[in-house]
């Protein structure tokens, strides 16, 4: 079974799903080998920094660091900006 998520790093609903739902899904299903979780970037046009955040996640993926970067992007404040993205990329 594969669950495909389409996410926007500035979306409060996506953040809530990441914070509230993902830990349970990870523990009960992904870690148990019952579910494969796939994340796709879907930056919404009315979130001005969602596309740069998605680009940062893709750059991290090239370095095999997508999942840690995804967690960092959801951990930063909702008003994520380019300075925050640059700081998170350096933190990797």
HTML snippet that shows the backbone in 3Dmol.js (N, CA, C, O; Angstrom):
<script src="https://3Dmol.org/build/3Dmol-min.js"></script>
<div id="view" style="width:600px;height:400px;position:relative"></div>
<script>
const pdb = `
ATOM      1  N   UNK A   1       0.848  -1.166   0.000  1.00  0.00           N
ATOM      2  CA  UNK A   1       0.000   0.000   0.000  1.00  0.00           C
ATOM      3  C   UNK A   1       0.899   1.236   0.000  1.00  0.00           C
ATOM      4  O   UNK A   1       1.880   1.295   0.742  1.00  0.00           O
ATOM      5  N   UNK A   2       0.563   2.219  -0.831  1.00  0.00           N
ATOM      6  CA  UNK A   2       1.342   3.445  -0.929  1.00  0.00           C
ATOM      7  C   UNK A   2       0.438   4.643  -0.655  1.00  0.00           C
ATOM      8  O   UNK A   2      -0.636   4.775  -1.243  1.00  0.00           O
ATOM      9  N   UNK A   3       0.883   5.500   0.233  1.00  0.00           N
ATOM     10  CA  UNK A   3       0.181   6.754   0.518  1.00  0.00           C
ATOM     11  C   UNK A   3       1.001   7.878  -0.092  1.00  0.00           C
ATOM     12  O   UNK A   3       2.165   8.065   0.263  1.00  0.00           O
ATOM     13  N   UNK A   4       0.401   8.624  -1.004  1.00  0.00           N
ATOM     14  CA  UNK A   4       1.088   9.741  -1.640  1.00  0.00           C
ATOM     15  C   UNK A   4       0.522  11.031  -1.064  1.00  0.00           C
ATOM     16  O   UNK A   4      -0.680  11.287  -1.131  1.00  0.00           O
ATOM     17  N   UNK A   5       1.406  11.832  -0.501  1.00  0.00           N
ATOM     18  CA  UNK A   5       1.042  13.117   0.095  1.00  0.00           C
ATOM     19  C   UNK A   5       1.459  14.229  -0.861  1.00  0.00           C
ATOM     20  O   UNK A   5       2.562  14.194  -1.406  1.00  0.00           O
ATOM     21  N   UNK A   6       0.601  15.201  -1.067  1.00  0.00           N
ATOM     22  CA  UNK A   6       0.928  16.410  -1.812  1.00  0.00           C
ATOM     23  C   UNK A   6       0.944  17.521  -0.779  1.00  0.00           C
ATOM     24  O   UNK A   6      -0.077  17.805  -0.153  1.00  0.00           O
ATOM     25  N   UNK A   7       2.106  18.156  -0.597  1.00  0.00           N
ATOM     26  CA  UNK A   7       2.254  19.072   0.527  1.00  0.00           C
ATOM     27  C   UNK A   7       2.825  20.425   0.140  1.00  0.00           C
ATOM     28  O   UNK A   7       3.524  20.573  -0.862  1.00  0.00           O
ATOM     29  N   UNK A   8       2.506  21.391   0.960  1.00  0.00           N
ATOM     30  CA  UNK A   8       2.964  22.774   0.849  1.00  0.00           C
ATOM     31  C   UNK A   8       3.538  23.124   2.224  1.00  0.00           C
ATOM     32  O   UNK A   8       2.838  23.026   3.232  1.00  0.00           O
ATOM     33  N   UNK A   9       4.797  23.528   2.266  1.00  0.00           N
ATOM     34  CA  UNK A   9       5.476  23.761   3.543  1.00  0.00           C
ATOM     35  C   UNK A   9       4.968  24.991   4.291  1.00  0.00           C
ATOM     36  O   UNK A   9       5.330  25.192   5.450  1.00  0.00           O
ATOM     37  N   UNK A  10       4.148  25.810   3.660  1.00  0.00           N
ATOM     38  CA  UNK A  10       3.547  26.957   4.347  1.00  0.00           C
ATOM     39  C   UNK A  10       2.095  26.709   4.735  1.00  0.00           C
ATOM     40  O   UNK A  10       1.473  27.560   5.372  1.00  0.00           O
ATOM     41  N   UNK A  11       1.560  25.584   4.368  1.00  0.00           N
ATOM     42  CA  UNK A  11       0.153  25.287   4.629  1.00  0.00           C
ATOM     43  C   UNK A  11      -0.043  24.833   6.078  1.00  0.00           C
ATOM     44  O   UNK A  11       0.589  23.870   6.512  1.00  0.00           O
ATOM     45  N   UNK A  12      -0.912  25.516   6.830  1.00  0.00           N
ATOM     46  CA  UNK A  12      -1.132  25.103   8.217  1.00  0.00           C
ATOM     47  C   UNK A  12      -1.762  23.723   8.336  1.00  0.00           C
ATOM     48  O   UNK A  12      -1.532  23.030   9.327  1.00  0.00           O
ATOM     49  N   UNK A  13      -2.540  23.313   7.365  1.00  0.00           N
ATOM     50  CA  UNK A  13      -3.162  21.990   7.393  1.00  0.00           C
ATOM     51  C   UNK A  13      -2.129  20.896   7.117  1.00  0.00           C
ATOM     52  O   UNK A  13      -2.169  19.825   7.721  1.00  0.00           O
ATOM     53  N   UNK A  14      -1.205  21.181   6.198  1.00  0.00           N
ATOM     54  CA  UNK A  14      -0.120  20.234   5.926  1.00  0.00           C
ATOM     55  C   UNK A  14       0.775  20.092   7.160  1.00  0.00           C
ATOM     56  O   UNK A  14       1.214  18.992   7.496  1.00  0.00           O
ATOM     57  N   UNK A  15       1.034  21.204   7.820  1.00  0.00           N
ATOM     58  CA  UNK A  15       1.849  21.182   9.040  1.00  0.00           C
ATOM     59  C   UNK A  15       1.153  20.355  10.129  1.00  0.00           C
ATOM     60  O   UNK A  15       1.789  19.560  10.822  1.00  0.00           O
ATOM     61  N   UNK A  16      -0.135  20.551  10.263  1.00  0.00           N
ATOM     62  CA  UNK A  16      -0.890  19.795  11.266  1.00  0.00           C
ATOM     63  C   UNK A  16      -0.832  18.294  10.963  1.00  0.00           C
ATOM     64  O   UNK A  16      -0.653  17.484  11.873  1.00  0.00           O
ATOM     65  N   UNK A  17      -0.983  17.928   9.695  1.00  0.00           N
ATOM     66  CA  UNK A  17      -0.896  16.511   9.318  1.00  0.00           C
ATOM     67  C   UNK A  17       0.490  15.964   9.635  1.00  0.00           C
ATOM     68  O   UNK A  17       0.623  14.850  10.141  1.00  0.00           O
ATOM     69  N   UNK A  18       1.520  16.751   9.336  1.00  0.00           N
ATOM     70  CA  UNK A  18       2.891  16.327   9.631  1.00  0.00           C
ATOM     71  C   UNK A  18       3.096  16.131  11.131  1.00  0.00           C
ATOM     72  O   UNK A  18       3.694  15.143  11.557  1.00  0.00           O
ATOM     73  N   UNK A  19       2.605  17.064  11.919  1.00  0.00           N
ATOM     74  CA  UNK A  19       2.821  17.017  13.366  1.00  0.00           C
ATOM     75  C   UNK A  19       1.939  15.996  14.079  1.00  0.00           C
ATOM     76  O   UNK A  19       2.393  15.319  15.002  1.00  0.00           O
ATOM     77  N   UNK A  20       0.690  15.886  13.659  1.00  0.00           N
ATOM     78  CA  UNK A  20      -0.271  15.059  14.391  1.00  0.00           C
ATOM     79  C   UNK A  20      -0.468  13.657  13.815  1.00  0.00           C
ATOM     80  O   UNK A  20      -0.633  12.695  14.565  1.00  0.00           O
ATOM     81  N   UNK A  21      -0.452  13.541  12.501  1.00  0.00           N
ATOM     82  CA  UNK A  21      -0.767  12.275  11.858  1.00  0.00           C
ATOM     83  C   UNK A  21       0.471  11.437  11.525  1.00  0.00           C
ATOM     84  O   UNK A  21       0.474  10.222  11.720  1.00  0.00           O
ATOM     85  N   UNK A  22       1.499  12.083  11.032  1.00  0.00           N
ATOM     86  CA  UNK A  22       2.663  11.339  10.541  1.00  0.00           C
ATOM     87  C   UNK A  22       3.357  10.481  11.593  1.00  0.00           C
ATOM     88  O   UNK A  22       3.742   9.356  11.273  1.00  0.00           O
ATOM     89  N   UNK A  23       3.538  10.943  12.826  1.00  0.00           N
ATOM     90  CA  UNK A  23       4.209  10.068  13.799  1.00  0.00           C
ATOM     91  C   UNK A  23       3.477   8.735  13.999  1.00  0.00           C
ATOM     92  O   UNK A  23       4.116   7.692  14.132  1.00  0.00           O
ATOM     93  N   UNK A  24       2.154   8.768  14.020  1.00  0.00           N
ATOM     94  CA  UNK A  24       1.377   7.542  14.182  1.00  0.00           C
ATOM     95  C   UNK A  24       1.465   6.665  12.940  1.00  0.00           C
ATOM     96  O   UNK A  24       1.656   5.453  13.043  1.00  0.00           O
ATOM     97  N   UNK A  25       1.325   7.275  11.766  1.00  0.00           N
ATOM     98  CA  UNK A  25       1.454   6.508  10.520  1.00  0.00           C
ATOM     99  C   UNK A  25       2.826   5.861  10.422  1.00  0.00           C
ATOM    100  O   UNK A  25       2.955   4.695  10.047  1.00  0.00           O
ATOM    101  N   UNK A  26       3.849   6.635  10.765  1.00  0.00           N
ATOM    102  CA  UNK A  26       5.220   6.125  10.697  1.00  0.00           C
ATOM    103  C   UNK A  26       5.394   4.917  11.610  1.00  0.00           C
ATOM    104  O   UNK A  26       5.905   3.877  11.195  1.00  0.00           O
ATOM    105  N   UNK A  27       4.971   5.067  12.834  1.00  0.00           N
ATOM    106  CA  UNK A  27       5.173   4.013  13.827  1.00  0.00           C
ATOM    107  C   UNK A  27       4.342   2.759  13.530  1.00  0.00           C
ATOM    108  O   UNK A  27       4.864   1.645  13.557  1.00  0.00           O
ATOM    109  N   UNK A  28       3.062   2.945  13.249  1.00  0.00           N
ATOM    110  CA  UNK A  28       2.165   1.796  13.092  1.00  0.00           C
ATOM    111  C   UNK A  28       2.254   1.115  11.736  1.00  0.00           C
ATOM    112  O   UNK A  28       2.072  -0.098  11.637  1.00  0.00           O
ATOM    113  N   UNK A  29       2.533   1.884  10.692  1.00  0.00           N
ATOM    114  CA  UNK A  29       2.422   1.312   9.356  1.00  0.00           C
ATOM    115  C   UNK A  29       3.720   1.325   8.548  1.00  0.00           C
ATOM    116  O   UNK A  29       4.100   0.305   7.972  1.00  0.00           O
ATOM    117  N   UNK A  30       4.401   2.471   8.501  1.00  0.00           N
ATOM    118  CA  UNK A  30       5.614   2.555   7.686  1.00  0.00           C
ATOM    119  C   UNK A  30       6.715   1.694   8.291  1.00  0.00           C
ATOM    120  O   UNK A  30       7.314   0.872   7.597  1.00  0.00           O
ATOM    121  N   UNK A  31       6.986   1.877   9.580  1.00  0.00           N
ATOM    122  CA  UNK A  31       8.043   1.096  10.235  1.00  0.00           C
ATOM    123  C   UNK A  31       7.724  -0.395  10.243  1.00  0.00           C
ATOM    124  O   UNK A  31       8.636  -1.222  10.257  1.00  0.00           O
ATOM    125  N   UNK A  32       6.446  -0.743  10.233  1.00  0.00           N
ATOM    126  CA  UNK A  32       6.020  -2.149  10.230  1.00  0.00           C
ATOM    127  C   UNK A  32       6.043  -2.756   8.827  1.00  0.00           C
ATOM    128  O   UNK A  32       5.791  -3.949   8.658  1.00  0.00           O
ATOM    129  N   UNK A  33       6.348  -1.929   7.820  1.00  0.00           N
ATOM    130  CA  UNK A  33       6.406  -2.429   6.451  1.00  0.00           C
ATOM    131  C   UNK A  33       5.051  -2.604   5.788  1.00  0.00           C
ATOM    132  O   UNK A  33       4.951  -3.262   4.753  1.00  0.00           O
ATOM    133  N   UNK A  34       4.019  -2.033   6.361  1.00  0.00           N
ATOM    134  CA  UNK A  34       2.671  -2.163   5.813  1.00  0.00           C
ATOM    135  C   UNK A  34       2.304  -1.027   4.866  1.00  0.00           C
ATOM    136  O   UNK A  34       1.342  -1.138   4.106  1.00  0.00           O
ATOM    137  N   UNK A  35       3.062   0.061   4.906  1.00  0.00           N
ATOM    138  CA  UNK A  35       2.742   1.251   4.127  1.00  0.00           C
ATOM    139  C   UNK A  35       4.021   1.896   3.630  1.00  0.00           C
ATOM    140  O   UNK A  35       5.010   2.004   4.356  1.00  0.00           O
ATOM    141  N   UNK A  36       3.980   2.316   2.391  1.00  0.00           N
ATOM    142  CA  UNK A  36       5.064   3.126   1.839  1.00  0.00           C
ATOM    143  C   UNK A  36       4.521   4.545   1.734  1.00  0.00           C
ATOM    144  O   UNK A  36       3.447   4.767   1.176  1.00  0.00           O
ATOM    145  N   UNK A  37       5.261   5.490   2.266  1.00  0.00           N
ATOM    146  CA  UNK A  37       4.825   6.885   2.273  1.00  0.00           C
ATOM    147  C   UNK A  37       5.662   7.674   1.274  1.00  0.00           C
ATOM    148  O   UNK A  37       6.891   7.641   1.324  1.00  0.00           O
ATOM    149  N   UNK A  38       4.998   8.377   0.374  1.00  0.00           N
ATOM    150  CA  UNK A  38       5.657   9.180  -0.654  1.00  0.00           C
ATOM    151  C   UNK A  38       5.181  10.617  -0.485  1.00  0.00           C
ATOM    152  O   UNK A  38       3.985  10.868  -0.338  1.00  0.00           O
ATOM    153  N   UNK A  39       6.117  11.552  -0.507  1.00  0.00           N
ATOM    154  CA  UNK A  39       5.772  12.968  -0.371  1.00  0.00           C
ATOM    155  C   UNK A  39       6.093  13.690  -1.677  1.00  0.00           C
ATOM    156  O   UNK A  39       7.179  13.540  -2.235  1.00  0.00           O
ATOM    157  N   UNK A  40       5.149  14.459  -2.142  1.00  0.00           N
ATOM    158  CA  UNK A  40       5.320  15.272  -3.355  1.00  0.00           C
ATOM    159  C   UNK A  40       5.108  16.732  -2.986  1.00  0.00           C
ATOM    160  O   UNK A  40       4.214  17.065  -2.209  1.00  0.00           O
ATOM    161  N   UNK A  41       5.932  17.587  -3.546  1.00  0.00           N
ATOM    162  CA  UNK A  41       5.780  19.024  -3.316  1.00  0.00           C
ATOM    163  C   UNK A  41       4.612  19.555  -4.139  1.00  0.00           C
ATOM    164  O   UNK A  41       4.465  19.250  -5.323  1.00  0.00           O
ATOM    165  N   UNK A  42       3.796  20.352  -3.479  1.00  0.00           N
ATOM    166  CA  UNK A  42       2.665  20.982  -4.153  1.00  0.00           C
ATOM    167  C   UNK A  42       2.523  22.402  -3.603  1.00  0.00           C
ATOM    168  O   UNK A  42       1.572  22.703  -2.881  1.00  0.00           O
ATOM    169  N   UNK A  43       3.486  23.281  -3.953  1.00  0.00           N
ATOM    170  CA  UNK A  43       3.438  24.642  -3.426  1.00  0.00           C
ATOM    171  C   UNK A  43       2.262  25.420  -4.010  1.00  0.00           C
ATOM    172  O   UNK A  43       2.097  25.508  -5.226  1.00  0.00           O
ATOM    173  N   UNK A  44       1.469  25.968  -3.136  1.00  0.00           N
ATOM    174  CA  UNK A  44       0.307  26.743  -3.561  1.00  0.00           C
ATOM    175  C   UNK A  44       0.730  28.169  -3.880  1.00  0.00           C
ATOM    176  O   UNK A  44       1.580  28.738  -3.195  1.00  0.00           O
ATOM    177  N   UNK A  45       0.136  28.747  -4.923  1.00  0.00           N
ATOM    178  CA  UNK A  45       0.564  30.063  -5.415  1.00  0.00           C
ATOM    179  C   UNK A  45       0.338  31.182  -4.410  1.00  0.00           C
ATOM    180  O   UNK A  45       1.016  32.207  -4.488  1.00  0.00           O
ATOM    181  N   UNK A  46      -0.586  31.028  -3.475  1.00  0.00           N
ATOM    182  CA  UNK A  46      -0.843  32.094  -2.507  1.00  0.00           C
ATOM    183  C   UNK A  46       0.044  31.995  -1.266  1.00  0.00           C
ATOM    184  O   UNK A  46      -0.094  32.795  -0.340  1.00  0.00           O
ATOM    185  N   UNK A  47       0.945  31.023  -1.242  1.00  0.00           N
ATOM    186  CA  UNK A  47       1.984  30.937  -0.209  1.00  0.00           C
ATOM    187  C   UNK A  47       3.298  31.341  -0.868  1.00  0.00           C
ATOM    188  O   UNK A  47       3.910  30.528  -1.561  1.00  0.00           O
ATOM    189  N   UNK A  48       3.738  32.566  -0.669  1.00  0.00           N
ATOM    190  CA  UNK A  48       4.862  33.103  -1.440  1.00  0.00           C
ATOM    191  C   UNK A  48       6.185  32.368  -1.268  1.00  0.00           C
ATOM    192  O   UNK A  48       7.012  32.401  -2.179  1.00  0.00           O
ATOM    193  N   UNK A  49       6.414  31.719  -0.158  1.00  0.00           N
ATOM    194  CA  UNK A  49       7.690  31.032   0.037  1.00  0.00           C
ATOM    195  C   UNK A  49       7.569  29.516  -0.022  1.00  0.00           C
ATOM    196  O   UNK A  49       8.523  28.807   0.298  1.00  0.00           O
ATOM    197  N   UNK A  50       6.422  29.018  -0.424  1.00  0.00           N
ATOM    198  CA  UNK A  50       6.236  27.572  -0.531  1.00  0.00           C
ATOM    199  C   UNK A  50       7.085  26.986  -1.659  1.00  0.00           C
ATOM    200  O   UNK A  50       7.644  25.898  -1.516  1.00  0.00           O
ATOM    201  N   UNK A  51       7.182  27.700  -2.768  1.00  0.00           N
ATOM    202  CA  UNK A  51       7.989  27.176  -3.876  1.00  0.00           C
ATOM    203  C   UNK A  51       9.475  27.155  -3.534  1.00  0.00           C
ATOM    204  O   UNK A  51      10.133  26.153  -3.814  1.00  0.00           O
ATOM    205  N   UNK A  52      10.045  28.224  -2.934  1.00  0.00           N
ATOM    206  CA  UNK A  52      11.443  28.125  -2.513  1.00  0.00           C
ATOM    207  C   UNK A  52      11.670  27.017  -1.472  1.00  0.00           C
ATOM    208  O   UNK A  52      12.717  26.369  -1.476  1.00  0.00           O
ATOM    209  N   UNK A  53      10.703  26.802  -0.595  1.00  0.00           N
ATOM    210  CA  UNK A  53      10.821  25.718   0.387  1.00  0.00           C
ATOM    211  C   UNK A  53      10.820  24.362  -0.314  1.00  0.00           C
ATOM    212  O   UNK A  53      11.591  23.470   0.040  1.00  0.00           O
ATOM    213  N   UNK A  54       9.953  24.216  -1.305  1.00  0.00           N
ATOM    214  CA  UNK A  54       9.920  22.971  -2.072  1.00  0.00           C
ATOM    215  C   UNK A  54      11.236  22.756  -2.814  1.00  0.00           C
ATOM    216  O   UNK A  54      11.732  21.632  -2.890  1.00  0.00           O
ATOM    217  N   UNK A  55      11.795  23.821  -3.354  1.00  0.00           N
ATOM    218  CA  UNK A  55      13.102  23.726  -4.021  1.00  0.00           C
ATOM    219  C   UNK A  55      14.192  23.309  -3.042  1.00  0.00           C
ATOM    220  O   UNK A  55      15.063  22.506  -3.376  1.00  0.00           O
ATOM    221  N   UNK A  56      14.137  23.858  -1.835  1.00  0.00           N
ATOM    222  CA  UNK A  56      15.115  23.481  -0.804  1.00  0.00           C
ATOM    223  C   UNK A  56      14.994  21.993  -0.474  1.00  0.00           C
ATOM    224  O   UNK A  56      16.002  21.312  -0.288  1.00  0.00           O
ATOM    225  N   UNK A  57      13.763  21.493  -0.402  1.00  0.00           N
ATOM    226  CA  UNK A  57      13.555  20.066  -0.125  1.00  0.00           C
ATOM    227  C   UNK A  57      14.119  19.208  -1.259  1.00  0.00           C
ATOM    228  O   UNK A  57      14.713  18.160  -1.007  1.00  0.00           O
ATOM    229  N   UNK A  58      13.936  19.647  -2.496  1.00  0.00           N
ATOM    230  CA  UNK A  58      14.464  18.893  -3.634  1.00  0.00           C
ATOM    231  C   UNK A  58      15.984  18.926  -3.667  1.00  0.00           C
ATOM    232  O   UNK A  58      16.617  17.929  -4.014  1.00  0.00           O
ATOM    233  N   UNK A  59      16.576  20.057  -3.310  1.00  0.00           N
ATOM    234  CA  UNK A  59      18.037  20.139  -3.226  1.00  0.00           C
ATOM    235  C   UNK A  59      18.560  19.192  -2.152  1.00  0.00           C
ATOM    236  O   UNK A  59      19.574  18.518  -2.339  1.00  0.00           O
ATOM    237  N   UNK A  60      17.859  19.152  -1.034  1.00  0.00           N
ATOM    238  CA  UNK A  60      18.247  18.233   0.043  1.00  0.00           C
ATOM    239  C   UNK A  60      18.127  16.789  -0.433  1.00  0.00           C
ATOM    240  O   UNK A  60      18.937  15.942  -0.058  1.00  0.00           O
ATOM    241  N   UNK A  61      17.123  16.509  -1.256  1.00  0.00           N
ATOM    242  CA  UNK A  61      16.945  15.154  -1.772  1.00  0.00           C
ATOM    243  C   UNK A  61      18.137  14.723  -2.612  1.00  0.00           C
ATOM    244  O   UNK A  61      18.532  13.558  -2.575  1.00  0.00           O
ATOM    245  N   UNK A  62      18.707  15.640  -3.361  1.00  0.00           N
ATOM    246  CA  UNK A  62      19.890  15.314  -4.165  1.00  0.00           C
ATOM    247  C   UNK A  62      21.057  14.877  -3.287  1.00  0.00           C
ATOM    248  O   UNK A  62      21.965  14.183  -3.746  1.00  0.00           O
ATOM    249  N   UNK A  63      21.025  15.286  -2.031  1.00  0.00           N
ATOM    250  CA  UNK A  63      22.071  14.923  -1.078  1.00  0.00           C
ATOM    251  C   UNK A  63      21.610  13.830  -0.113  1.00  0.00           C
ATOM    252  O   UNK A  63      22.222  13.599   0.930  1.00  0.00           O
ATOM    253  N   UNK A  64      20.509  13.162  -0.492  1.00  0.00           N
ATOM    254  CA  UNK A  64      19.927  12.092   0.332  1.00  0.00           C
ATOM    255  C   UNK A  64      19.505  12.590   1.709  1.00  0.00           C
ATOM    256  O   UNK A  64      19.622  11.866   2.698  1.00  0.00           O
ATOM    257  N   UNK A  65      19.010  13.839   1.775  1.00  0.00           N
ATOM    258  CA  UNK A  65      18.595  14.454   3.031  1.00  0.00           C
ATOM    259  C   UNK A  65      17.174  15.009   2.968  1.00  0.00           C
ATOM    260  O   UNK A  65      16.834  15.933   3.707  1.00  0.00           O
ATOM    261  N   UNK A  66      16.342  14.447   2.084  1.00  0.00           N
ATOM    262  CA  UNK A  66      14.993  14.978   1.921  1.00  0.00           C
ATOM    263  C   UNK A  66      14.188  14.921   3.221  1.00  0.00           C
ATOM    264  O   UNK A  66      13.625  15.929   3.646  1.00  0.00           O
ATOM    265  N   UNK A  67      14.134  13.751   3.849  1.00  0.00           N
ATOM    266  CA  UNK A  67      13.271  13.588   5.015  1.00  0.00           C
ATOM    267  C   UNK A  67      13.699  14.461   6.188  1.00  0.00           C
ATOM    268  O   UNK A  67      12.837  15.063   6.828  1.00  0.00           O
ATOM    269  N   UNK A  68      15.002  14.558   6.503  1.00  0.00           N
ATOM    270  CA  UNK A  68      15.387  15.495   7.570  1.00  0.00           C
ATOM    271  C   UNK A  68      15.053  16.949   7.219  1.00  0.00           C
ATOM    272  O   UNK A  68      14.634  17.716   8.086  1.00  0.00           O
ATOM    273  N   UNK A  69      15.238  17.329   5.945  1.00  0.00           N
ATOM    274  CA  UNK A  69      14.921  18.696   5.540  1.00  0.00           C
ATOM    275  C   UNK A  69      13.421  18.936   5.609  1.00  0.00           C
ATOM    276  O   UNK A  69      12.988  20.008   6.030  1.00  0.00           O
ATOM    277  N   UNK A  70      12.637  17.977   5.212  1.00  0.00           N
ATOM    278  CA  UNK A  70      11.175  18.092   5.283  1.00  0.00           C
ATOM    279  C   UNK A  70      10.747  18.335   6.726  1.00  0.00           C
ATOM    280  O   UNK A  70       9.897  19.184   6.995  1.00  0.00           O
ATOM    281  N   UNK A  71      11.336  17.591   7.645  1.00  0.00           N
ATOM    282  CA  UNK A  71      11.020  17.790   9.060  1.00  0.00           C
ATOM    283  C   UNK A  71      11.414  19.183   9.526  1.00  0.00           C
ATOM    284  O   UNK A  71      10.677  19.821  10.277  1.00  0.00           O
ATOM    285  N   UNK A  72      12.577  19.656   9.083  1.00  0.00           N
ATOM    286  CA  UNK A  72      13.019  21.012   9.464  1.00  0.00           C
ATOM    287  C   UNK A  72      12.094  22.082   8.898  1.00  0.00           C
ATOM    288  O   UNK A  72      11.767  23.053   9.581  1.00  0.00           O
ATOM    289  N   UNK A  73      11.677  21.901   7.654  1.00  0.00           N
ATOM    290  CA  UNK A  73      10.801  22.895   7.027  1.00  0.00           C
ATOM    291  C   UNK A  73       9.463  22.981   7.749  1.00  0.00           C
ATOM    292  O   UNK A  73       8.906  24.070   7.890  1.00  0.00           O
ATOM    293  N   UNK A  74       8.951  21.869   8.197  1.00  0.00           N
ATOM    294  CA  UNK A  74       7.700  21.906   8.951  1.00  0.00           C
ATOM    295  C   UNK A  74       7.901  22.405  10.376  1.00  0.00           C
ATOM    296  O   UNK A  74       6.939  22.816  11.026  1.00  0.00           O
ATOM    297  N   UNK A  75       9.123  22.377  10.866  1.00  0.00           N
ATOM    298  CA  UNK A  75       9.400  22.819  12.238  1.00  0.00           C
ATOM    299  C   UNK A  75       9.572  24.335  12.346  1.00  0.00           C
ATOM    300  O   UNK A  75       9.407  24.898  13.428  1.00  0.00           O
ATOM    301  N   UNK A  76       9.900  24.995  11.241  1.00  0.00           N
ATOM    302  CA  UNK A  76      10.099  26.442  11.286  1.00  0.00           C
ATOM    303  C   UNK A  76       8.754  27.153  11.311  1.00  0.00           C
ATOM    304  O   UNK A  76       7.732  26.554  10.976  1.00  0.00           O
ATOM    305  N   UNK A  77       8.744  28.413  11.699  1.00  0.00           N
ATOM    306  CA  UNK A  77       7.467  29.152  11.773  1.00  0.00           C
ATOM    307  C   UNK A  77       6.714  29.153  10.447  1.00  0.00           C
ATOM    308  O   UNK A  77       7.299  29.001   9.374  1.00  0.00           O
ATOM    309  N   UNK A  78       5.409  29.328  10.554  1.00  0.00           N
ATOM    310  CA  UNK A  78       4.538  29.334   9.382  1.00  0.00           C
ATOM    311  C   UNK A  78       4.958  30.392   8.363  1.00  0.00           C
ATOM    312  O   UNK A  78       4.768  30.201   7.161  1.00  0.00           O
ATOM    313  N   UNK A  79       5.516  31.484   8.824  1.00  0.00           N
ATOM    314  CA  UNK A  79       5.908  32.565   7.911  1.00  0.00           C
ATOM    315  C   UNK A  79       7.326  32.353   7.379  1.00  0.00           C
ATOM    316  O   UNK A  79       8.132  33.283   7.350  1.00  0.00           O
ATOM    317  N   UNK A  80       7.619  31.140   6.966  1.00  0.00           N
ATOM    318  CA  UNK A  80       8.925  30.763   6.436  1.00  0.00           C
ATOM    319  C   UNK A  80       9.334  31.759   5.338  1.00  0.00           C
ATOM    320  O   UNK A  80       8.530  32.125   4.481  1.00  0.00           O
ATOM    321  N   UNK A  81      10.587  32.180   5.384  1.00  0.00           N
ATOM    322  CA  UNK A  81      11.080  33.118   4.381  1.00  0.00           C
ATOM    323  C   UNK A  81      12.429  32.635   3.852  1.00  0.00           C
ATOM    324  O   UNK A  81      12.939  31.604   4.289  1.00  0.00           O
ATOM    325  N   UNK A  82      13.002  33.384   2.911  1.00  0.00           N
ATOM    326  CA  UNK A  82      14.244  32.944   2.283  1.00  0.00           C
ATOM    327  C   UNK A  82      15.408  32.880   3.269  1.00  0.00           C
ATOM    328  O   UNK A  82      16.261  32.001   3.144  1.00  0.00           O
ATOM    329  N   UNK A  83      15.466  33.779   4.237  1.00  0.00           N
ATOM    330  CA  UNK A  83      16.532  33.743   5.238  1.00  0.00           C
ATOM    331  C   UNK A  83      16.439  32.458   6.069  1.00  0.00           C
ATOM    332  O   UNK A  83      17.453  31.835   6.382  1.00  0.00           O
ATOM    333  N   UNK A  84      15.215  32.076   6.419  1.00  0.00           N
ATOM    334  CA  UNK A  84      15.007  30.836   7.172  1.00  0.00           C
ATOM    335  C   UNK A  84      15.410  29.636   6.333  1.00  0.00           C
ATOM    336  O   UNK A  84      16.041  28.710   6.842  1.00  0.00           O
ATOM    337  N   UNK A  85      15.053  29.640   5.057  1.00  0.00           N
ATOM    338  CA  UNK A  85      15.429  28.535   4.173  1.00  0.00           C
ATOM    339  C   UNK A  85      16.946  28.411   4.073  1.00  0.00           C
ATOM    340  O   UNK A  85      17.491  27.309   4.138  1.00  0.00           O
ATOM    341  N   UNK A  86      17.620  29.541   3.915  1.00  0.00           N
ATOM    342  CA  UNK A  86      19.078  29.513   3.827  1.00  0.00           C
ATOM    343  C   UNK A  86      19.687  28.976   5.118  1.00  0.00           C
ATOM    344  O   UNK A  86      20.637  28.193   5.080  1.00  0.00           O
ATOM    345  N   UNK A  87      19.148  29.390   6.248  1.00  0.00           N
ATOM    346  CA  UNK A  87      19.658  28.919   7.543  1.00  0.00           C
ATOM    347  C   UNK A  87      19.443  27.412   7.690  1.00  0.00           C
ATOM    348  O   UNK A  87      20.324  26.711   8.188  1.00  0.00           O
ATOM    349  N   UNK A  88      18.297  26.912   7.267  1.00  0.00           N
ATOM    350  CA  UNK A  88      18.003  25.478   7.367  1.00  0.00           C
ATOM    351  C   UNK A  88      18.884  24.674   6.439  1.00  0.00           C
ATOM    352  O   UNK A  88      19.294  23.566   6.785  1.00  0.00           O
ATOM    353  N   UNK A  89      19.187  25.208   5.262  1.00  0.00           N
ATOM    354  CA  UNK A  89      20.070  24.488   4.338  1.00  0.00           C
ATOM    355  C   UNK A  89      21.480  24.412   4.899  1.00  0.00           C
ATOM    356  O   UNK A  89      22.153  23.393   4.744  1.00  0.00           O
ATOM    357  N   UNK A  90      21.934  25.477   5.548  1.00  0.00           N
ATOM    358  CA  UNK A  90      23.268  25.448   6.164  1.00  0.00           C
ATOM    359  C   UNK A  90      23.311  24.497   7.347  1.00  0.00           C
ATOM    360  O   UNK A  90      24.356  23.913   7.633  1.00  0.00           O
ATOM    361  N   UNK A  91      22.196  24.333   8.035  1.00  0.00           N
ATOM    362  CA  UNK A  91      22.141  23.477   9.224  1.00  0.00           C
ATOM    363  C   UNK A  91      22.290  21.998   8.861  1.00  0.00           C
ATOM    364  O   UNK A  91      22.677  21.186   9.701  1.00  0.00           O
ATOM    365  N   UNK A  92      21.988  21.658   7.626  1.00  0.00           N
ATOM    366  CA  UNK A  92      22.118  20.255   7.226  1.00  0.00           C
ATOM    367  C   UNK A  92      23.556  19.923   7.262  1.00  0.00           C
ATOM    368  O   UNK A  92      23.936  18.791   6.964  1.00  0.00           O
TER     369      UNK A  92
END
`;
const viewer = $3Dmol.createViewer("view");
viewer.addModel(pdb, "pdb");
viewer.setStyle({}, {cartoon: {color: "spectrum"}});
viewer.zoomTo();
viewer.render();
</script>
